[in-house]
Amino acid sequence: MAELENPTVMTKIITFLSSLVQRVAESNDLNSHFQPQKISVFHGLTRPTISIQSYLERIFKYANCSPSCLIVAYVYLDRFSQRQPSLPINSFNVHRLLITSVLVAAKFMDDMYYNNAYYAKVGGISTIEMNFLEVDFLFGLSFDLNVTPTTFTTHCSYLQREMLLLQPPLDSADSSLSLGKSLKLHLCFDEDETSHQQQQQQQLAV
């Protein structure tokens, strides 16, 4: 999508995406009191002091990944949430999941990308940890990295549609209610994603 090349549009996408992920993390933080959640390599001992939006802006700025890469990273987070329901996104793992999803998306999407050591510095973690996070994330996705044009367009359209609804600002009560209905406490909004992937696998098998 050519619109993604517009800096203004990308700024809005980062703003909304960070708000979306933050709401998911906060909702899952509350749910942790009612349902067990596994501790994984993505969990930190404490909540990072940097906000999700600032962290995402830092990744996009210094990783120099393509705009499409950020959308694909969003798709990967969505898939990870669906396939690993016992590892929901929360305040303790969201930052590591973000840096890892962008790293994997950049390697899959972009012709040129930085190595793991560079991403580790951008994300504020060690290279060894970055390597472990990448491997765990790939296994969590079952190495399903392909993103069809339909899936990509669906996620872009969803973000664009929700951005248009963000009037007034993000933290208004009305916006919180409308976003809460679409989040369902995780990133999955496309209930047909799984069936679409199955159809795709059948087509590949044929």
Salt bridges, closest charged atoms under 4 A:
ASP78 OD2 - HIS155 NE2 3.23
GLU129 OE2 - ARG96 NE 2.62
GLU134 OE2 - LYS107 NZ 2.91
ASP144 OD1 - ARG79 NH1 3.64
ASP144 OD2 - ARG83 NH2 2.65
GLU191 OE2 - LYS184 NZ 2.42
GLU193 OE2 - ARG79 NE 3.42
